[in-house]
Amino acid sequence: MKILLLNTSEKTGGAAIACNRLMNALNANGVEAKMLVRDKKTDDPNVVSINTNIWKKLLNKWLFLWERLVVFLHNGFSKQDLFRVSIANTGNDISKHPLVQEADIIHLHWINQGFLSLKGIDKLAQLGKPIVWTMHDMWPCTGICHHSRNCDNYQTNCQNCYYLMNGRKHNDLAYCTFQRKLSKFNNRDIHYVTCSRWLRERAIKSALFAEKFCVNIPNPINTTLYTPFSKTTARKKLNLPTNNTKFILFGAAKITDERKGIQYMIKACDLLHKNGSPANISLVVFGAQAEVVKGTIPYNVYPLNYLSCTEDIINLYNAVDLYVTSSLDENLPNTIMEAMACCTPCVGFNTGGIPEMIDHKVNGYVANYKDAEDLANGIRWVLEEADYKQLSENARKKVEDHYGEAIVANQYKELYQQLLK
């Protein structure tokens, strides 16, 4: 059985990381899997890029820019929300690629920003091979948005999109793209997988998914690689104090992205301080623009740039006492999975797939949505009131039982086998 995983990037972004981990999990569990990507970052022989020469690379750059330009024009020449939507109006035709031709199953992941167009996906479906599409956000079941937030237009017919700044017309870009998806995929046998139960519950309500196969299988993680070890050792490796400081970890690809809810984290820290916070708190903040947090909260802040080295990331999770996410819309965050695998409890809002990962007061704390006070309560509870050792052990066990490589790989193997019968 040969599986070909398709993703725009090999390593950049949560979907790329999840797809890459799935490839490794499948190969480790008896399934031959390769990745075909646009942006290759490593020398992994199982990952192949369509950018075979400089001209192909330039062409793909143009395809990316062309899609963004169309969105920009339809957005009233505003950069606001420019990357919250995708239209897949242009992309590569990979239907004749050798890896596609030899694959038994074609497995799509995140294919946006000029990698594959709707037409290109339809050409893959026309090959007659089983198509699996793992959804890392809502885009496959909406017109153009990756997260619909409180909008439910996708359940009937996307239109008047609030991500567009051009007057929210009935026949806007969202409406036109939704209709193109209906015409391209309505009669195609595509089998959808969601990483969280939350996403599945939303997806099956879409008018694009009428009578479509849709099942929930989580992302995997290598629990041998992501594993706990001495906090003192981890802190030394990162040049963090090795005293009795209690470190809270907070981060995002871009700290100032409003979807990451930095304002709620800042307010929670203020509330902790005013109400007599746990002693010796400091924050480690990772991600682009991490330094902006300095001076906004009444605690020591250790800003780190975006971490790409796996060893550094594992050291970071082991160095801290708690991971906090204030994200406002999430599917199944890799960060929570990684932290819990390293025995680090987590606190996050009750949104998306977060409450599927964090069992309230069992391996962490699930705070009321957009409630900074409850976020502060969660931080205080983990650091001062909970049985921290038991909480940490429960976090690790949750990952081992639900997200281990063999567990997830076997779920996909069963799906693949069903489709090949």
DRENTI-249908 format. One record per residue (C-alpha): z, y, x. Coordinates in steps of 0.1 Angstrom, whole numbers. Each point is the difference from the previous one (the first is absolute). Layout:
BEGIN
@up->Z; north->Y; east->X;
...
***
This chain:
BEGIN
@up->0; north->0; east->0;
@up->-12; north->33; east->15;
@up->15; north->32; east->-13;
@up->-13; north->35; east->8;
@up->23; north->29; east->-5;
@up->-15; north->34; east->-4;
@up->19; north->32; east->7;
@up->-11; north->35; east->11;
@up->24; north->-1; east->30;
@up->15; north->-27; east->21;
@up->34; north->17; east->5;
@up->1; north->35; east->-14;
@up->19; north->2; east->-33;
@up->22; north->-23; east->-20;
@up->-28; north->-19; east->-15;
@up->-16; north->-7; east->34;
@up->34; north->-12; east->13;
@up->4; north->-23; east->-30;
@up->-35; north->-13; east->3;
@up->3; north->-7; east->37;
@up->33; north->-18; east->-6;
@up->-16; north->-21; east->-27;
@up->-28; north->-10; east->24;
@up->26; north->-11; east->25;
@up->20; north->-19; east->-26;
@up->-30; north->-19; east->-12;
@up->-11; north->-10; east->35;
@up->35; north->-11; east->7;
@up->0; north->-22; east->-31;
@up->-32; north->-19; east->2;
@up->-26; north->25; east->-14;
@up->-27; north->14; east->21;
@up->0; north->38; east->-6;
@up->-17; north->30; east->15;
@up->0; north->37; east->-7;
@up->-32; north->22; east->-3;
@up->9; north->36; east->4;
@up->-15; north->34; east->8;
@up->27; north->12; east->23;
@up->11; north->-26; east->26;
@up->30; north->9; east->21;
@up->8; north->-31; east->21;
@up->-18; north->-27; east->19;
@up->9; north->-27; east->-26;
@up->-30; north->-24; east->-1;
@up->7; north->-7; east->-37;
@up->-6; north->36; east->-9;
@up->-37; north->12; east->1;
@up->-12; north->35; east->-5;
@up->-32; north->10; east->-17;
@up->-3; north->28; east->25;
@up->-21; north->-20; east->24;
@up->-14; north->31; east->19;
@up->3; north->38; east->2;
@up->-26; north->6; east->-27;
@up->17; north->-23; east->-25;
@up->33; north->18; east->8;
@up->-16; north->34; east->-6;
@up->-16; north->-13; east->-32;
@up->34; north->-11; east->-13;
@up->15; north->33; east->9;
@up->-27; north->17; east->-21;
@up->7; north->-24; east->-29;
@up->37; north->9; east->1;
@up->-8; north->38; east->1;
@up->-26; north->-3; east->-27;
@up->25; north->-16; east->-25;
@up->26; north->26; east->9;
@up->-25; north->28; east->-5;
@up->-9; north->-12; east->-35;
@up->36; north->-1; east->-9;
@up->5; north->35; east->15;
@up->-28; north->14; east->-20;
@up->13; north->-15; east->-33;
@up->35; north->12; east->9;
@up->-10; north->37; east->-2;
@up->-2; north->3; east->38;
@up->37; north->-8; east->3;
@up->15; north->-23; east->26;
@up->29; north->-7; east->-23;
@up->2; north->-37; east->-9;
@up->-32; north->-6; east->20;
@up->13; north->-33; east->13;
@up->18; north->-11; east->-32;
@up->-34; north->-11; east->-14;
@up->-30; north->-21; east->10;
@up->-34; north->-4; east->-17;
@up->-17; north->-27; east->22;
@up->-34; north->18; east->-6;
@up->-11; north->-11; east->35;
@up->8; north->-27; east->24;
@up->-14; north->-30; east->19;
@up->-20; north->-29; east->-13;
@up->16; north->-30; east->19;
@up->-14; north->-27; east->-23;
@up->-22; north->-13; east->28;
@up->26; north->2; east->27;
@up->5; north->-34; east->18;
@up->37; north->-2; east->-8;
@up->-7; north->7; east->-37;
@up->-27; north->-26; east->-1;
@up->22; north->-27; east->15;
@up->31; north->8; east->-20;
@up->11; north->-23; east->-29;
@up->20; north->28; east->-16;
@up->-3; north->38; east->4;
@up->33; north->17; east->-2;
@up->0; north->38; east->-5;
@up->30; north->22; east->8;
@up->-1; north->38; east->4;
@up->-37; north->8; east->5;
@up->-2; north->37; east->-7;
@up->-10; north->32; east->19;
@up->-36; north->-11; east->8;
@up->4; north->-37; east->9;
@up->-13; north->-15; east->-32;
@up->-17; north->16; east->-30;
@up->1; north->-13; east->-36;
@up->-35; north->-11; east->5;
@up->9; north->-18; east->32;
@up->29; north->-18; east->-17;
@up->-24; north->-10; east->-28;
@up->-24; north->-15; east->26;
@up->28; north->-21; east->14;
@up->8; north->-12; east->-36;
@up->-37; north->-9; east->-4;
@up->2; north->-25; east->28;
@up->17; north->-25; east->-23;
@up->30; north->-5; east->23;
@up->35; north->3; east->-15;
@up->13; north->36; east->4;
@up->37; north->7; east->3;
@up->12; north->36; east->0;
@up->36; north->8; east->11;
@up->10; north->34; east->-15;
@up->22; north->21; east->23;
@up->-1; north->29; east->-24;
@up->-15; north->7; east->-35;
@up->-35; north->10; east->11;
@up->-18; north->-32; east->-12;
@up->13; north->5; east->-35;
@up->-4; north->38; east->-3;
@up->-29; north->24; east->2;
@up->7; north->17; east->33;
@up->37; north->3; east->6;
@up->21; north->-23; east->22;
@up->32; north->7; east->-20;
@up->-3; north->12; east->-36;
@up->37; north->10; east->-1;
@up->7; north->9; east->-37;
@up->-36; north->0; east->-11;
@up->-11; north->-30; east->-21;
@up->-37; north->11; east->-6;
@up->-11; north->-30; east->20;
@up->12; north->-22; east->-28;
@up->-29; north->12; east->-22;
@up->-24; north->22; east->20;
@up->8; north->22; east->30;
@up->-8; north->37; east->-7;
@up->15; north->34; east->3;
@up->15; north->-11; east->34;
@up->29; north->21; east->11;
@up->-8; north->-6; east->36;
@up->-32; north->21; east->-4;
@up->2; north->38; east->0;
@up->-33; north->7; east->-19;
@up->12; north->4; east->-35;
@up->8; north->-36; east->-9;
@up->-32; north->-7; east->-19;
@up->-6; north->-30; east->-22;
@up->-30; north->-12; east->21;
@up->16; north->8; east->34;
@up->-2; north->-20; east->32;
@up->27; north->-24; east->-12;
@up->-19; north->-7; east->-32;
@up->-33; north->-6; east->18;
@up->16; north->-23; east->26;
@up->19; north->-19; east->-26;
@up->-33; north->-6; east->-19;
@up->-17; north->-12; east->33;
@up->29; north->-24; east->5;
@up->-5; north->-14; east->-35;
@up->-37; north->-5; east->5;
@up->3; north->-15; east->34;
@up->30; north->-23; east->-4;
@up->4; north->-8; east->-37;
@up->-21; north->-32; east->2;
@up->11; north->-9; east->35;
@up->24; north->-28; east->7;
@up->25; north->18; east->21;
@up->36; north->-13; east->4;
@up->26; north->27; east->4;
@up->33; north->-3; east->19;
@up->27; north->26; east->-1;
@up->27; north->2; east->27;
@up->27; north->9; east->-26;
@up->8; north->-9; east->-35;
@up->2; north->37; east->-8;
@up->-37; north->4; east->10;
@up->-11; north->-30; east->-20;
@up->17; north->13; east->-31;
@up->-20; north->32; east->3;
@up->-33; north->-16; east->11;
@up->-3; north->-24; east->-29;
@up->2; north->30; east->-24;
@up->-32; north->15; east->15;
@up->-32; north->0; east->-20;
@up->-17; north->-12; east->32;
@up->22; north->-32; east->0;
@up->-7; north->-12; east->-35;
@up->3; north->-39; east->2;
@up->0; north->2; east->38;
@up->20; north->-24; east->22;
@up->30; north->18; east->15;
@up->29; north->-16; east->18;
@up->29; north->13; east->21;
@up->3; north->-12; east->36;
@up->21; north->21; east->24;
@up->-9; north->11; east->36;
@up->13; north->-22; east->28;
@up->20; north->7; east->31;
@up->6; north->-19; east->32;
@up->38; north->-6; east->-2;
@up->0; north->-14; east->36;
@up->-13; north->33; east->13;
@up->19; north->22; east->-23;
@up->35; north->-13; east->6;
@up->35; north->14; east->6;
@up->16; north->6; east->34;
@up->27; north->21; east->15;
@up->1; north->36; east->-12;
@up->13; north->11; east->34;
@up->-29; north->-15; east->17;
@up->-25; north->15; east->-24;
@up->16; north->35; east->3;
@up->-2; north->-2; east->38;
@up->-37; north->-8; east->-1;
@up->-6; north->31; east->-22;
@up->24; north->22; east->20;
@up->23; north->5; east->-31;
@up->38; north->3; east->3;
@up->18; north->-33; east->2;
@up->33; north->13; east->-13;
@up->13; north->-5; east->-36;
@up->-27; north->23; east->-15;
@up->-14; north->-13; east->-33;
@up->-37; north->5; east->0;
@up->-21; north->5; east->-31;
@up->-37; north->-6; east->4;
@up->-25; north->21; east->-20;
@up->-37; north->2; east->5;
@up->-36; north->1; east->-12;
@up->-35; north->2; east->14;
@up->3; north->38; east->-7;
@up->35; north->13; east->-7;
@up->-12; north->30; east->-20;
@up->-21; north->-20; east->-24;
@up->16; north->9; east->-34;
@up->-4; north->-36; east->-12;
@up->26; north->-11; east->26;
@up->26; north->22; east->-17;
@up->15; north->17; east->31;
@up->16; north->26; east->-23;
@up->21; north->-27; east->-16;
@up->11; north->-13; east->34;
@up->10; north->35; east->11;
@up->20; north->6; east->-32;
@up->17; north->-34; east->3;
@up->11; north->9; east->35;
@up->14; north->33; east->-11;
@up->19; north->-17; east->-28;
@up->14; north->-26; east->24;
@up->12; north->27; east->23;
@up->16; north->22; east->-27;
@up->17; north->-30; east->-16;
@up->14; north->-13; east->33;
@up->-26; north->-23; east->14;
@up->6; north->-32; east->19;
@up->11; north->8; east->36;
@up->-23; north->4; east->29;
@up->-33; north->0; east->-19;
@up->-33; north->8; east->18;
@up->-36; north->-3; east->-11;
@up->-29; north->-16; east->18;
@up->-32; north->14; east->-15;
@up->-34; north->-16; east->9;
@up->-35; north->11; east->-9;
@up->-23; north->29; east->4;
@up->18; north->34; east->-2;
@up->34; north->-18; east->3;
@up->14; north->31; east->18;
@up->-2; north->21; east->-31;
@up->31; north->-18; east->-13;
@up->21; north->15; east->28;
@up->21; north->29; east->-13;
@up->-6; north->-9; east->-37;
@up->30; north->-24; east->-2;
@up->36; north->3; east->13;
@up->-3; north->-30; east->24;
@up->-14; north->-8; east->34;
@up->-37; north->-9; east->-3;
@up->-19; north->-21; east->25;
@up->-37; north->5; east->-7;
@up->-25; north->-27; east->11;
@up->-37; north->2; east->-1;
@up->-21; north->-25; east->-19;
@up->8; north->-34; east->15;
@up->-29; north->-24; east->5;
@up->16; north->-25; east->25;
@up->15; north->-30; east->-19;
@up->28; north->-4; east->25;
@up->10; north->37; east->-5;
@up->0; north->-4; east->-37;
@up->21; north->-32; east->1;
@up->25; north->18; east->24;
@up->2; north->29; east->-25;
@up->9; north->-22; east->-30;
@up->26; north->-18; east->21;
@up->15; north->33; east->14;
@up->9; north->15; east->-34;
@up->25; north->-9; east->-26;
@up->-20; north->9; east->-31;
@up->-36; north->8; east->-10;
@up->-5; north->25; east->-28;
@up->-33; north->7; east->-18;
@up->-3; north->28; east->-25;
@up->-36; north->-8; east->-8;
@up->-11; north->9; east->-35;
@up->-28; north->-26; east->-4;
@up->-2; north->-32; east->20;
@up->-15; north->-35; east->-5;
@up->18; north->-24; east->24;
@up->10; north->20; east->30;
@up->-4; north->-17; east->34;
@up->29; north->21; east->13;
@up->26; north->-14; east->-24;
@up->-12; north->-35; east->9;
@up->2; north->6; east->37;
@up->34; north->16; east->-2;
@up->15; north->-28; east->-21;
@up->-15; north->-26; east->23;
@up->21; north->16; east->28;
@up->31; north->-2; east->-22;
@up->-1; north->37; east->-8;
@up->10; north->8; east->-36;
@up->-22; north->25; east->-19;
@up->4; north->27; east->-26;
@up->-29; north->12; east->-21;
@up->-9; north->14; east->-34;
@up->-7; north->-22; east->-30;
@up->-37; north->3; east->1;
@up->-30; north->-23; east->6;
@up->8; north->-32; east->18;
@up->31; north->13; east->17;
@up->25; north->-16; east->-25;
@up->-18; north->-33; east->5;
@up->9; north->1; east->37;
@up->34; north->17; east->-2;
@up->24; north->-19; east->-22;
@up->25; north->26; east->-11;
@up->34; north->-4; east->18;
@up->-11; north->-34; east->13;
@up->-22; north->10; east->30;
@up->-1; north->37; east->-4;
@up->2; north->27; east->-27;
@up->-26; north->11; east->-26;
@up->5; north->36; east->-9;
@up->-10; north->16; east->-33;
@up->-35; north->15; east->3;
@up->-2; north->35; east->15;
@up->38; north->2; east->-1;
@up->12; north->14; east->34;
@up->37; north->-4; east->-10;
@up->-5; north->-37; east->-7;
@up->-19; north->-3; east->33;
@up->30; north->14; east->17;
@up->22; north->-24; east->-19;
@up->-20; north->-29; east->13;
@up->2; north->12; east->36;
@up->38; north->4; east->-4;
@up->4; north->-34; east->-17;
@up->-19; north->-19; east->27;
@up->18; north->17; east->29;
@up->35; north->2; east->-14;
@up->6; north->-23; east->-30;
@up->-22; north->-31; east->3;
@up->7; north->-31; east->19;
@up->-25; north->11; east->27;
@up->-3; north->-34; east->17;
@up->-7; north->-18; east->-32;
@up->-24; north->27; east->-11;
@up->-20; north->-4; east->33;
@up->-1; north->-38; east->-3;
@up->-12; north->3; east->-36;
@up->-28; north->23; east->11;
@up->-12; north->-24; east->26;
@up->1; north->-29; east->-24;
@up->-20; north->19; east->-26;
@up->-28; north->4; east->24;
@up->1; north->-36; east->13;
@up->0; north->-14; east->-36;
@up->-28; north->23; east->-14;
@up->-21; north->15; east->27;
@up->-1; north->-25; east->29;
@up->-34; north->-8; east->13;
@up->-1; north->-37; east->-11;
@up->12; north->9; east->-35;
@up->-27; north->26; east->-6;
@up->-28; north->-19; east->18;
@up->6; north->-30; east->-22;
@up->-2; north->21; east->-31;
@up->-34; north->13; east->11;
@up->-11; north->-35; east->11;
@up->7; north->-12; east->-35;
@up->-21; north->28; east->-15;
@up->-29; north->-6; east->24;
@up->0; north->-37; east->-7;
@up->-1; north->6; east->-38;
@up->-30; north->23; east->5;
@up->-19; north->-25; east->21;
@up->4; north->-29; east->-25;
***
